[in-house]
Amino acid sequence: MLNKFLSLIGGLVLLLALAYSGAWFYAAHKLDGALNELYERNTEDDLKLHAPAPTIKGFPFAPSATFKEGLTYKGVDFIFEEMTVSGYALAGLPVTVHIPEGVRVATALQSNVITLTEVKASVSAPYGIPELYEEDLRAWQQEGAVIDVNFYQATMGPVKMHGNGLITLDQDLQPLVTLATKATGYEELIGSLEAAGNMSKVAATGAMLALNGLAEENPETGVKTVKLTVILQYQKLRIGPLAIAQFPEIYWDRRTPPDQPL
């Protein structure tokens, strides 16, 4: 009787292992296919990887792809040592993006739009991710679809941030990001912006007063933590009342390009 029971348990374990293996390789195949399609559809004018394309690894853990040395997309450089994307890449399931050494964003006109360190985020797309064509993105945006940022953490200079929020597109198909955030180090940031001439003394004083009024101070460490909104809208990145960076407009490819004049 015991032998039959053990055989039954062993059979169930084997079935579960086979089922999981099948699901893993299916998810890995889907992720690999999506990456290959992205590479094939974009010329180097649109997408350029600064190192060979990654392969999908990670079994028996979540499938993952690690990009090295950064990439350029639509004229915007994302410079990093490595970026790992891991998860099952199926609608609604979370995917983790980890850039352990941080990332610097640059363009041909601006060598440092923004620099972030210790970047990690968990995102999920309950409505799926559209293909990066104007028509697909327009339909996705009109359906009110979003990408959920389940959690993120990042450091920008003296500011350490963590929180959650949403990513979607505005009426012009530009990224619209809203993150409910807890942040420390804002006093040093305001001071550095004022010292660099990027913020007037009056504006810096007003921002400091506003944030100090919202902050909670740890009585033991003296560290002030403030709840605020990080928002990217109209290509402008703001942390609460502070204007941080300006990004270029994205021009998406069309599935059906307009007719060329004769």
N, C-alpha and C positions, 0 to 999 in steps of 0.2 A: 504493500500500500504506500509506504514511504517512498519507494523507488518511483512509483507512478506519479506521485505528487511532485517529486523533484524533477522528473522528466517533463511534467507539465509546466513547471516554473521555468525550466531551462528553455523549453520551446517558446514560451511567451517572451522571455528575454531576447531570444534569437530573432523573433518576429519584430519586436520593438527596435532592435539594433538595425535590422534590415530596412524597416520603415524609416528610421531616422537617417540612415545613410542615403536612402533614395531621396528623401526630402532635402538633405544637405546638397547633394550633387545637382538636384533640380534647381535649387536656389542659386548655387554657384554658377550653373549654366546660364540662368537668367541674367545674373549680374555681369557675367563675362560677355554675353550677347549684347547687353545694353551698352557696355563700354566700347565694344568693337564697332557697334553702329555709330556711336558718337565720334569715334576716331575716323571712320570711313567717310562720314557725311561732311566733316569739316576739313577744309584745306588748312595748311599751316598759317594762312592769313587769318583764319578764325580761331583755330585751336592748335597750340604747339606745346607738346610735352618736352621738358628740358632733360628728360632721361627716358630710357626705353619704357614702353607701356608695361604696367604690372601684370602679373598673373594672379589668379584667385587661389588663395591658400587658406589654411586655418583648421582643416578637419582634425578632430571632431568638433571643434568649437565653431563659432559663427564664421561664415565665409568673409574673407577680408582681402582688400587690395591696397598695397602701399605704394604711393607715388613718391618719387624722389626728385629733389632739386627744383621743384616748382613747375609752374605751367603758365602759359599766356592764353587768355581767351578774350576775343573781341578787343584786342589792343590793351588789355589790362593784365599786368604781370602779378602773379601770386608767387612770391618767393619764399620757399621753406626748404628745410633739409629733408623732411619726410612728412607725409600726410597719409594716415591710414583710415580707410573707410571700411567699416565692418558691420555686418547684419545680413538679414535674409532677403532684403530688397523686394519684399512682397508688400502689397498695399496694406497699410495700417500697422505693419510691424516696425519697431524702432531700428534705426540705423545710427551708429555712432561714428562721428568724425573726430579724429584726434590728431592734433598738430603739436607734438611734444615740445619742439623748440620754437614754436611760434611762426608767424607769417608776416611778411611785409608786402603791402599792396602798393604798386607803382604804375605809372603810365608814362608815355613818351614825353609828356609835358611836366610831370611831377614825379620826382624820384622816390618820394615817400608820402603817399596819400595817408596811410595809417600803418602803424606797426602794433601787432598784438603778440603776446606771449602766453604760453600755457593754455592754449585753446583746446577746449573739448566740448562737444555738444552731442546730444541725443535727439534725433528728429524722426518724425513719422509722417507719412502722407496718406491719410485715410481715403483721399480721392485719387490717389496715384499721382505720378509725375508726368506732365505732358511732354511730348517731344518739343525741342527748342526751335519750333517754327512759329512765326507770327500768328498763323491761323489757329494752331493748336493751343497756343498760349492764350489767345483771345477767348476761345471757347472755355478753357479752364477758368480764366478770370471771371467770365460772365456767369459761370455756374457758382461763383462764390467759394471756390475751392481754396484750401490753405495747406500749408505745411506746418505741423505742430512742432514747436521747439519744446520738447519735454523738459530739457535741462541744458543750460550752458554755463560755462565758466571761462573767463578770459582775464588777462592782465594787460592794461595799456599804460605804460609808464608806471606812475605810482598808484594807479587806480586798479583795484581788484574788484571784479564784478561776477555775479552769478544770478541766475534767474530762469525764467521761461517765457514763452510768448508764441508769436505767430509770424509766418512769412507768407506773403501773397504778392499780387501784382496790382498796381494802380491802373487807372483808366488809360494810361499811356504805355502800359505793359512794362513799367519800370519796377524794380523791387521795392516792396513796402514791408518793412520789418518793424515789429513792435515787441519789445521785450520788457516785461516787468522785472526790475532788477534791484538787488541790494548791492551797494557799492561802498568801499572804503578808499581813502586816499584822495578824495576830491579836493581837499585843501591844497595839497601839493600840486595837483593838476592846475587849479586856478592860478596859483602862484607862478607856475612855469609858463602858462599862456600869457599872463600879464607881462612877465619878464621878457618873453620873446616878441612882444608887441602885437600879439594876435588877439589881445583883449585889452580894452581901455581900463583905467583904474576905476572909473565909475561902474562899468559893467562887472568888473571883477568883484568889487565891493558888494554890489547888488546880488550877484550870484552866490557869494559866500554867505551873506545874510539869509538868503532864501533857503539854501541847503542846510545851514546850521539850524534854522528853525524847524526843519523836518528830521534832522538827524537824532539818533539815539547814541548816547555815549556810554561805553563800557566803563563802569566805575573803577575797575581794577587796572585796566590797561590804558584808559583814556582814548581808545580808538573810537572814532565816530563812524557809524554806519547809517546810510541814508537809503530810503526806498524811493526810487525814481523810475522813469521810463527811458529806455534807450530806443531811439526811433531812427530809422532810415527812410526818408521820404523826399521825393523830388531830388534825388541823388545827394541829399545832405544828411550827414550823420550827426545826431545830437544826443548828448547824455544829459538828461534833464534840461536845464536852461543853457547848457554849454554847447556851442557849435564846434564840432571836432574836425570834420573832414567833408570834402566835396568830391563826389565820384562822377565819372563821365557817363553820359547817356548811353544806353545799350541799343543798338540797332539790330533787330532780329532778322534772320533770313526768312524768306517766304517760300512756301511750297510752290506757288504759282507766281513767279515774278511778273510785274506789270509789263505789258507789251512795250517793246523798244520802238521809238519813233522811226518812221521810214526815212 
